[in-house]
Each structure stands twice: as C-alpha cells, then as structure tokens.
C-alpha cells in the first residue's frame, strides 16, 4: 500500500453492478479534479475470446472467475509498481470492433503497432504520467492465493490496495441481474446463462467471494421482494424495492461519521456497530457521502508525503 500513490479497487462478480460504482467514482474524480489511472479488470484475462471458448470446451469448470483464465501476477505487479512509483503497464481487452478501432488508432498515433481485433488485447503500454490515484474495477481487485500449497504461484493483489470496495448483491439478485443483462445485451438464452453460472461456481466460491472478507467497505443490495427463484424472475427488483447494507471493516480507520450519515440518509439505520442500512434509492448519495471524504483524505495525505 502507498500513501503517495494510492490504489483503489472495486471488486465484484459479473452482473453485480461494479460498472455502476465505477461511474460514481468517476463523478467524484471529475468534480474534485482528481486525475485517475483507470484499469479495467478484463484487461488482465490471460486468454482471448477464441482461446476461452476452446479451453471451456476442453476443461471442466474453466471460467473467467479463476486463476487459469487470468494473469493475477501481472495485476499484482501493476498495483505494486504503481504504489512504489506511480507508474506501471496496462493494456485493454477489446470487447467489440468499435473498441478495437478506437484503441488501435490511439496507439498508432503514439507509434505503437496494434493489429488486435474484437476479443483480443492491445499491446502493453505505460500508464499516463502524473496521475493521483490508480482505480481498478473488475472481478479480482482483492484476490489472493490462499491455497495451502500456493498452487497458483502465491499471488497477492489485495496487499497492494489502499481502499478496497466490494459490490455484492444477494446471490439471487446477482443471478437475476446477470440473466437479464446477458439476455438483453448479448443475446444469450436463459439455458446458456444458467450453464455459465453452474460452470463457474467453483471459482466463484474459491476466488470471488473470499475477496469480500478483505475489502474495506462492502455495498450489498438486498431486495425486499420475492427473489426465491431467480431463474423465472421477469423483472430486476428496482432500487426502491431494496435496501443497501454498507459494511465497514474498520470504521475508525476511515473516519466514518455514522451520526452524520444517519442524518443525511433519510430512513437509514444501524444494523451492527460497523454496518448501516440505507434505502436502495439512496445508494448513489450514500456512496458519495462516504467515499468523497475518504478520497479527499487520500489526496491530502499524498500531498503532504
């Protein structure tokens, strides 16, 4: 971890809502004039789209949730390098032809050859200089090899993170969101989506959920409507049909002012000494009230190092 070059990581599984939280952070960065190096978790997959399909057909339970499909060592090196020097190397995973055209033109203008297409990666490049914060959003911002024999090489991404945020809907809500998103945006059938959920369950249990015991703050959306069978749900519960449980691992470390939050967030309440529950419609406001002072403290500390 680093006071001079802080690292923020937002971690959550596919369909959990990490992209939504990323937008909230970007709003804070823009409003406060903070220059952040933005890192997308997909860029640290270790296989292209074509390679993933091939390995999925050959290997049982092969998934993007696990170490076989990701380069956790490269991600750890980036966090460690940024914490020490404010620099490091990044690349982009190209989700579609439009992204491929954009990034290859950008790299070409910098004199870097790029022939990658959709489902592939851009060449590695140096991070932009003089950034204030490194911000990661993806599946594995707080991942660590906890196996007894360190069978995956002993990676430890979490140890380099100054502020780890978990985005963790209740599991049935997470599945409902994934089914609706993958069907609407990617055209996948419900059967194919359920097969994906089942195939990656071992990696979900072993590499996704343990991260939320290492995060500094978790935002967990809990529906107040019946989601007992997520595979037949016709609608995603709305924000007004849910509460958000916000858990702080160490409130004192982050200078969390619970009385202020209870006053500012109408109908919120404390459920434990380190947890506050807010109406789902107040999630964005709660994030800004909580995260803005923490980020400002990071920048102030950085300037005095």
TIBA-745297 format. One record per residue (C-alpha): residue number from 1; residue in three letters; x, y, z. Coordinates in nm, 3 decimals. Example, Ala and Ser with C-alpha at 12.3 -4.5 7.8 and 13.67 -1.06 7.14 Angstrom:
2
<rec 1; "ALA"; <1.230; -0.450; 0.780>>,
<rec 2; "SER"; <1.367; -0.106; 0.714>>,
END
This chain:
305
<rec 1; "UNK"; <0.000; 0.000; 0.000>>,
<rec 2; "UNK"; <0.110; 0.357; -0.062>>,
<rec 3; "UNK"; <0.027; 0.700; 0.077>>,
<rec 4; "UNK"; <0.194; 0.877; -0.216>>,
<rec 5; "UNK"; <0.046; 0.662; -0.495>>,
<rec 6; "UNK"; <-0.282; 0.517; -0.361>>,
<rec 7; "UNK"; <-0.462; 0.224; -0.524>>,
<rec 8; "UNK"; <-0.842; 0.189; -0.515>>,
<rec 9; "UNK"; <-1.003; -0.138; -0.623>>,
<rec 10; "UNK"; <-1.372; -0.209; -0.680>>,
<rec 11; "UNK"; <-1.435; -0.584; -0.689>>,
<rec 12; "UNK"; <-1.749; -0.777; -0.773>>,
<rec 13; "UNK"; <-1.866; -1.059; -0.993>>,
<rec 14; "UNK"; <-2.019; -1.024; -1.336>>,
<rec 15; "UNK"; <-2.365; -0.871; -1.305>>,
<rec 16; "UNK"; <-2.302; -0.738; -0.954>>,
<rec 17; "UNK"; <-2.304; -0.370; -1.053>>,
<rec 18; "UNK"; <-1.934; -0.275; -1.038>>,
<rec 19; "UNK"; <-1.969; -0.064; -1.353>>,
<rec 20; "UNK"; <-2.235; 0.144; -1.176>>,
<rec 21; "UNK"; <-1.996; 0.206; -0.886>>,
<rec 22; "UNK"; <-1.721; 0.294; -1.132>>,
<rec 23; "UNK"; <-1.938; 0.574; -1.269>>,
<rec 24; "UNK"; <-1.992; 0.707; -0.917>>,
<rec 25; "UNK"; <-1.614; 0.719; -0.862>>,
<rec 26; "UNK"; <-1.561; 0.888; -1.199>>,
<rec 27; "UNK"; <-1.813; 1.156; -1.098>>,
<rec 28; "UNK"; <-1.615; 1.218; -0.778>>,
<rec 29; "UNK"; <-1.284; 1.230; -0.967>>,
<rec 30; "UNK"; <-1.425; 1.478; -1.218>>,
<rec 31; "UNK"; <-1.586; 1.700; -0.956>>,
<rec 32; "UNK"; <-1.276; 1.706; -0.733>>,
<rec 33; "UNK"; <-1.029; 1.748; -1.020>>,
<rec 34; "UNK"; <-0.855; 1.416; -0.949>>,
<rec 35; "UNK"; <-0.657; 1.255; -1.229>>,
<rec 36; "UNK"; <-0.700; 0.877; -1.206>>,
<rec 37; "UNK"; <-0.543; 0.592; -1.400>>,
<rec 38; "UNK"; <-0.845; 0.373; -1.482>>,
<rec 39; "UNK"; <-0.782; -0.002; -1.504>>,
<rec 40; "UNK"; <-1.042; -0.244; -1.642>>,
<rec 41; "UNK"; <-1.036; -0.590; -1.492>>,
<rec 42; "UNK"; <-1.100; -0.761; -1.828>>,
<rec 43; "UNK"; <-0.759; -0.644; -1.947>>,
<rec 44; "UNK"; <-0.594; -0.894; -1.712>>,
<rec 45; "UNK"; <-0.761; -1.201; -1.856>>,
<rec 46; "UNK"; <-0.494; -1.438; -1.984>>,
<rec 47; "UNK"; <-0.688; -1.573; -2.282>>,
<rec 48; "UNK"; <-0.854; -1.419; -2.586>>,
<rec 49; "UNK"; <-1.222; -1.479; -2.658>>,
<rec 50; "UNK"; <-1.138; -1.757; -2.905>>,
<rec 51; "UNK"; <-0.895; -1.921; -2.662>>,
<rec 52; "UNK"; <-1.155; -1.902; -2.385>>,
<rec 53; "UNK"; <-1.413; -2.084; -2.596>>,
<rec 54; "UNK"; <-1.163; -2.354; -2.685>>,
<rec 55; "UNK"; <-1.045; -2.406; -2.326>>,
<rec 56; "UNK"; <-1.403; -2.404; -2.198>>,
<rec 57; "UNK"; <-1.484; -2.690; -2.431>>,
<rec 58; "UNK"; <-1.174; -2.884; -2.323>>,
<rec 59; "UNK"; <-1.166; -2.815; -1.946>>,
<rec 60; "UNK"; <-1.445; -2.864; -1.693>>,
<rec 61; "UNK"; <-1.535; -2.555; -1.487>>,
<rec 62; "UNK"; <-1.293; -2.329; -1.679>>,
<rec 63; "UNK"; <-1.413; -1.973; -1.615>>,
<rec 64; "UNK"; <-1.313; -1.608; -1.607>>,
<rec 65; "UNK"; <-1.352; -1.620; -1.230>>,
<rec 66; "UNK"; <-1.046; -1.839; -1.173>>,
<rec 67; "UNK"; <-0.666; -1.811; -1.197>>,
<rec 68; "UNK"; <-0.642; -2.031; -1.507>>,
<rec 69; "UNK"; <-0.811; -1.762; -1.718>>,
<rec 70; "UNK"; <-0.642; -1.459; -1.558>>,
<rec 71; "UNK"; <-0.295; -1.317; -1.506>>,
<rec 72; "UNK"; <-0.315; -1.231; -1.137>>,
<rec 73; "UNK"; <0.063; -1.195; -1.117>>,
<rec 74; "UNK"; <0.059; -0.918; -1.378>>,
<rec 75; "UNK"; <-0.223; -0.743; -1.193>>,
<rec 76; "UNK"; <-0.030; -0.768; -0.866>>,
<rec 77; "UNK"; <0.282; -0.630; -1.036>>,
<rec 78; "UNK"; <0.087; -0.333; -1.169>>,
<rec 79; "UNK"; <-0.055; -0.247; -0.826>>,
<rec 80; "UNK"; <0.287; -0.291; -0.663>>,
<rec 81; "UNK"; <0.462; -0.082; -0.929>>,
<rec 82; "UNK"; <0.205; 0.197; -0.908>>,
<rec 83; "UNK"; <0.223; 0.206; -0.527>>,
<rec 84; "UNK"; <0.602; 0.239; -0.543>>,
<rec 85; "UNK"; <0.649; 0.470; -0.842>>,
<rec 86; "UNK"; <0.315; 0.595; -0.973>>,
<rec 87; "UNK"; <0.378; 0.403; -1.295>>,
<rec 88; "UNK"; <0.323; 0.063; -1.449>>,
<rec 89; "UNK"; <0.195; -0.113; -1.759>>,
<rec 90; "UNK"; <-0.163; -0.162; -1.875>>,
<rec 91; "UNK"; <-0.348; -0.294; -2.178>>,
<rec 92; "UNK"; <-0.708; -0.314; -2.295>>,
<rec 93; "UNK"; <-0.937; -0.606; -2.371>>,
<rec 94; "UNK"; <-1.129; -0.521; -2.687>>,
<rec 95; "UNK"; <-1.495; -0.616; -2.641>>,
<rec 96; "UNK"; <-1.605; -0.522; -2.992>>,
<rec 97; "UNK"; <-1.490; -0.386; -3.328>>,
<rec 98; "UNK"; <-1.556; -0.025; -3.224>>,
<rec 99; "UNK"; <-1.321; -0.053; -2.926>>,
<rec 100; "UNK"; <-1.061; -0.223; -3.145>>,
<rec 101; "UNK"; <-1.071; 0.059; -3.399>>,
<rec 102; "UNK"; <-1.054; 0.328; -3.131>>,
<rec 103; "UNK"; <-0.761; 0.185; -2.936>>,
<rec 104; "UNK"; <-0.558; 0.076; -3.238>>,
<rec 105; "UNK"; <-0.589; 0.427; -3.385>>,
<rec 106; "UNK"; <-0.491; 0.578; -3.049>>,
<rec 107; "UNK"; <-0.188; 0.351; -3.022>>,
<rec 108; "UNK"; <-0.097; 0.412; -3.385>>,
<rec 109; "UNK"; <-0.090; 0.785; -3.316>>,
<rec 110; "UNK"; <0.158; 0.706; -3.036>>,
<rec 111; "UNK"; <0.374; 0.500; -3.269>>,
<rec 112; "UNK"; <0.269; 0.164; -3.119>>,
<rec 113; "UNK"; <0.169; -0.108; -3.365>>,
<rec 114; "UNK"; <-0.174; -0.260; -3.295>>,
<rec 115; "UNK"; <-0.341; -0.527; -3.505>>,
<rec 116; "UNK"; <-0.578; -0.663; -3.240>>,
<rec 117; "UNK"; <-0.944; -0.725; -3.312>>,
<rec 118; "UNK"; <-1.257; -0.785; -3.106>>,
<rec 119; "UNK"; <-1.199; -1.040; -2.831>>,
<rec 120; "UNK"; <-0.824; -0.974; -2.823>>,
<rec 121; "UNK"; <-0.586; -0.747; -2.631>>,
<rec 122; "UNK"; <-0.399; -0.431; -2.719>>,
<rec 123; "UNK"; <-0.020; -0.429; -2.670>>,
<rec 124; "UNK"; <0.107; -0.336; -2.324>>,
<rec 125; "UNK"; <0.172; 0.036; -2.275>>,
<rec 126; "UNK"; <0.288; 0.264; -1.996>>,
<rec 127; "UNK"; <0.032; 0.433; -1.775>>,
<rec 128; "UNK"; <-0.020; 0.803; -1.831>>,
<rec 129; "UNK"; <0.222; 1.006; -1.614>>,
<rec 130; "UNK"; <0.142; 1.215; -1.307>>,
<rec 131; "UNK"; <-0.185; 1.053; -1.203>>,
<rec 132; "UNK"; <-0.320; 1.099; -0.850>>,
<rec 133; "UNK"; <-0.479; 0.757; -0.798>>,
<rec 134; "UNK"; <-0.495; 0.417; -0.965>>,
<rec 135; "UNK"; <-0.856; 0.298; -0.990>>,
<rec 136; "UNK"; <-0.939; -0.065; -1.074>>,
<rec 137; "UNK"; <-1.286; -0.202; -1.148>>,
<rec 138; "UNK"; <-1.346; -0.567; -1.220>>,
<rec 139; "UNK"; <-1.370; -0.920; -1.087>>,
<rec 140; "UNK"; <-1.046; -0.951; -0.891>>,
<rec 141; "UNK"; <-0.938; -0.630; -0.720>>,
<rec 142; "UNK"; <-0.888; -0.803; -0.384>>,
<rec 143; "UNK"; <-0.786; -1.153; -0.496>>,
<rec 144; "UNK"; <-0.519; -1.359; -0.319>>,
<rec 145; "UNK"; <-0.388; -1.716; -0.341>>,
<rec 146; "UNK"; <-0.499; -1.864; -0.009>>,
<rec 147; "UNK"; <-0.435; -2.228; -0.100>>,
<rec 148; "UNK"; <-0.214; -2.409; 0.149>>,
<rec 149; "UNK"; <0.045; -2.501; -0.113>>,
<rec 150; "UNK"; <0.017; -2.173; -0.311>>,
<rec 151; "UNK"; <-0.060; -2.385; -0.614>>,
<rec 152; "UNK"; <-0.112; -2.080; -0.834>>,
<rec 153; "UNK"; <0.219; -1.917; -0.750>>,
<rec 154; "UNK"; <0.131; -1.718; -0.442>>,
<rec 155; "UNK"; <-0.021; -1.405; -0.600>>,
<rec 156; "UNK"; <-0.148; -1.137; -0.361>>,
<rec 157; "UNK"; <-0.326; -0.848; -0.530>>,
<rec 158; "UNK"; <-0.512; -0.735; -0.215>>,
<rec 159; "UNK"; <-0.197; -0.646; -0.021>>,
<rec 160; "UNK"; <-0.127; -0.352; -0.256>>,
<rec 161; "UNK"; <-0.474; -0.193; -0.228>>,
<rec 162; "UNK"; <-0.531; 0.115; -0.010>>,
<rec 163; "UNK"; <-0.909; 0.117; -0.045>>,
<rec 164; "UNK"; <-1.096; -0.199; -0.144>>,
<rec 165; "UNK"; <-1.467; -0.176; -0.227>>,
<rec 166; "UNK"; <-1.689; -0.481; -0.261>>,
<rec 167; "UNK"; <-2.010; -0.470; -0.467>>,
<rec 168; "UNK"; <-2.210; -0.769; -0.351>>,
<rec 169; "UNK"; <-2.582; -0.811; -0.426>>,
<rec 170; "UNK"; <-2.756; -1.101; -0.257>>,
<rec 171; "UNK"; <-2.674; -1.401; -0.473>>,
<rec 172; "UNK"; <-3.027; -1.447; -0.612>>,
<rec 173; "UNK"; <-3.038; -1.079; -0.710>>,
<rec 174; "UNK"; <-2.695; -1.115; -0.871>>,
<rec 175; "UNK"; <-2.818; -1.405; -1.082>>,
<rec 176; "UNK"; <-3.136; -1.219; -1.183>>,
<rec 177; "UNK"; <-2.926; -0.920; -1.296>>,
<rec 178; "UNK"; <-2.688; -1.144; -1.491>>,
<rec 179; "UNK"; <-2.967; -1.337; -1.664>>,
<rec 180; "UNK"; <-3.142; -1.019; -1.772>>,
<rec 181; "UNK"; <-2.820; -0.843; -1.880>>,
<rec 182; "UNK"; <-2.674; -1.134; -2.079>>,
<rec 183; "UNK"; <-3.006; -1.196; -2.250>>,
<rec 184; "UNK"; <-3.075; -0.831; -2.337>>,
<rec 185; "UNK"; <-2.721; -0.715; -2.423>>,
<rec 186; "UNK"; <-2.558; -1.033; -2.553>>,
<rec 187; "UNK"; <-2.849; -1.237; -2.681>>,
<rec 188; "UNK"; <-2.771; -1.544; -2.469>>,
<rec 189; "UNK"; <-3.052; -1.788; -2.393>>,
<rec 190; "UNK"; <-3.150; -1.846; -2.031>>,
<rec 191; "UNK"; <-3.024; -2.205; -2.060>>,
<rec 192; "UNK"; <-2.680; -2.087; -2.174>>,
<rec 193; "UNK"; <-2.662; -1.829; -1.892>>,
<rec 194; "UNK"; <-2.757; -2.085; -1.626>>,
<rec 195; "UNK"; <-2.495; -2.324; -1.768>>,
<rec 196; "UNK"; <-2.234; -2.048; -1.730>>,
<rec 197; "UNK"; <-2.339; -1.984; -1.368>>,
<rec 198; "UNK"; <-2.304; -2.355; -1.287>>,
<rec 199; "UNK"; <-1.972; -2.397; -1.469>>,
<rec 200; "UNK"; <-1.801; -2.116; -1.284>>,
<rec 201; "UNK"; <-1.944; -2.189; -0.939>>,
<rec 202; "UNK"; <-1.623; -2.349; -0.800>>,
<rec 203; "UNK"; <-1.421; -2.041; -0.899>>,
<rec 204; "UNK"; <-1.695; -1.815; -0.762>>,
<rec 205; "UNK"; <-1.671; -1.985; -0.422>>,
<rec 206; "UNK"; <-1.290; -2.005; -0.415>>,
<rec 207; "UNK"; <-1.180; -1.678; -0.578>>,
<rec 208; "UNK"; <-1.468; -1.426; -0.587>>,
<rec 209; "UNK"; <-1.647; -1.441; -0.251>>,
<rec 210; "UNK"; <-1.331; -1.456; -0.031>>,
<rec 211; "UNK"; <-1.241; -1.107; -0.156>>,
<rec 212; "UNK"; <-1.531; -0.955; 0.037>>,
<rec 213; "UNK"; <-1.369; -1.050; 0.365>>,
<rec 214; "UNK"; <-1.065; -0.839; 0.265>>,
<rec 215; "UNK"; <-1.245; -0.528; 0.141>>,
<rec 216; "UNK"; <-1.260; -0.212; 0.349>>,
<rec 217; "UNK"; <-1.621; -0.134; 0.250>>,
<rec 218; "UNK"; <-1.894; -0.359; 0.108>>,
<rec 219; "UNK"; <-2.211; -0.238; -0.060>>,
<rec 220; "UNK"; <-2.466; -0.519; -0.065>>,
<rec 221; "UNK"; <-2.807; -0.465; -0.225>>,
<rec 222; "UNK"; <-3.079; -0.679; -0.070>>,
<rec 223; "UNK"; <-3.422; -0.696; -0.238>>,
<rec 224; "UNK"; <-3.741; -0.656; -0.038>>,
<rec 225; "UNK"; <-3.946; -0.852; -0.293>>,
<rec 226; "UNK"; <-3.956; -1.226; -0.355>>,
<rec 227; "UNK"; <-3.648; -1.346; -0.548>>,
<rec 228; "UNK"; <-3.663; -1.704; -0.423>>,
<rec 229; "UNK"; <-3.647; -1.844; -0.779>>,
<rec 230; "UNK"; <-3.412; -1.616; -0.973>>,
<rec 231; "UNK"; <-3.439; -1.827; -1.288>>,
<rec 232; "UNK"; <-3.802; -1.734; -1.353>>,
<rec 233; "UNK"; <-3.793; -1.371; -1.239>>,
<rec 234; "UNK"; <-3.939; -1.144; -1.506>>,
<rec 235; "UNK"; <-3.802; -0.818; -1.368>>,
<rec 236; "UNK"; <-3.497; -0.697; -1.179>>,
<rec 237; "UNK"; <-3.604; -0.554; -0.842>>,
<rec 238; "UNK"; <-3.582; -0.177; -0.856>>,
<rec 239; "UNK"; <-3.378; 0.042; -0.623>>,
<rec 240; "UNK"; <-3.698; 0.131; -0.436>>,
<rec 241; "UNK"; <-3.762; -0.242; -0.384>>,
<rec 242; "UNK"; <-3.436; -0.295; -0.199>>,
<rec 243; "UNK"; <-3.210; -0.188; 0.083>>,
<rec 244; "UNK"; <-2.833; -0.145; 0.070>>,
<rec 245; "UNK"; <-2.629; -0.288; 0.357>>,
<rec 246; "UNK"; <-2.299; -0.099; 0.387>>,
<rec 247; "UNK"; <-2.036; -0.274; 0.598>>,
<rec 248; "UNK"; <-1.707; -0.115; 0.709>>,
<rec 249; "UNK"; <-1.424; -0.345; 0.812>>,
<rec 250; "UNK"; <-1.274; -0.071; 1.032>>,
<rec 251; "UNK"; <-1.489; 0.244; 1.058>>,
<rec 252; "UNK"; <-1.233; 0.428; 1.272>>,
<rec 253; "UNK"; <-0.959; 0.383; 1.010>>,
<rec 254; "UNK"; <-1.179; 0.554; 0.752>>,
<rec 255; "UNK"; <-1.313; 0.820; 0.992>>,
<rec 256; "UNK"; <-1.673; 0.716; 0.927>>,
<rec 257; "UNK"; <-1.919; 0.957; 1.090>>,
<rec 258; "UNK"; <-2.227; 0.740; 1.145>>,
<rec 259; "UNK"; <-2.441; 1.012; 1.311>>,
<rec 260; "UNK"; <-2.385; 1.236; 1.007>>,
<rec 261; "UNK"; <-2.475; 0.955; 0.766>>,
<rec 262; "UNK"; <-2.792; 0.873; 0.961>>,
<rec 263; "UNK"; <-2.893; 1.239; 0.944>>,
<rec 264; "UNK"; <-2.815; 1.279; 0.573>>,
<rec 265; "UNK"; <-2.967; 0.947; 0.460>>,
<rec 266; "UNK"; <-3.337; 0.952; 0.543>>,
<rec 267; "UNK"; <-3.479; 0.621; 0.673>>,
<rec 268; "UNK"; <-3.134; 0.471; 0.725>>,
<rec 269; "UNK"; <-3.046; 0.276; 1.037>>,
<rec 270; "UNK"; <-2.759; 0.094; 1.203>>,
<rec 271; "UNK"; <-2.784; -0.287; 1.197>>,
<rec 272; "UNK"; <-2.447; -0.350; 1.365>>,
<rec 273; "UNK"; <-2.176; -0.129; 1.509>>,
<rec 274; "UNK"; <-1.995; -0.129; 1.170>>,
<rec 275; "UNK"; <-2.294; -0.153; 0.935>>,
<rec 276; "UNK"; <-2.551; 0.098; 0.813>>,
<rec 277; "UNK"; <-2.859; 0.012; 0.608>>,
<rec 278; "UNK"; <-2.995; 0.267; 0.360>>,
<rec 279; "UNK"; <-3.292; 0.263; 0.120>>,
<rec 280; "UNK"; <-3.192; 0.136; -0.224>>,
<rec 281; "UNK"; <-3.281; 0.466; -0.386>>,
<rec 282; "UNK"; <-3.020; 0.638; -0.167>>,
<rec 283; "UNK"; <-2.731; 0.417; -0.279>>,
<rec 284; "UNK"; <-2.564; 0.678; -0.501>>,
<rec 285; "UNK"; <-2.598; 0.950; -0.237>>,
<rec 286; "UNK"; <-2.461; 0.713; 0.027>>,
<rec 287; "UNK"; <-2.160; 0.630; -0.191>>,
<rec 288; "UNK"; <-2.079; 0.994; -0.246>>,
<rec 289; "UNK"; <-2.122; 1.088; 0.121>>,
<rec 290; "UNK"; <-1.896; 0.801; 0.228>>,
<rec 291; "UNK"; <-1.635; 0.794; -0.049>>,
<rec 292; "UNK"; <-1.581; 1.163; -0.119>>,
<rec 293; "UNK"; <-1.419; 1.240; 0.221>>,
<rec 294; "UNK"; <-1.208; 0.923; 0.204>>,
<rec 295; "UNK"; <-1.072; 1.013; -0.140>>,
<rec 296; "UNK"; <-1.009; 1.373; -0.035>>,
<rec 297; "UNK"; <-0.815; 1.246; 0.268>>,
<rec 298; "UNK"; <-0.607; 1.025; 0.037>>,
<rec 299; "UNK"; <-0.519; 1.321; -0.185>>,
<rec 300; "UNK"; <-0.440; 1.544; 0.115>>,
<rec 301; "UNK"; <-0.214; 1.278; 0.264>>,
<rec 302; "UNK"; <-0.045; 1.227; -0.073>>,
<rec 303; "UNK"; <0.032; 1.598; -0.099>>,
<rec 304; "UNK"; <0.200; 1.600; 0.244>>,
<rec 305; "UNK"; <0.418; 1.292; 0.190>>,
END
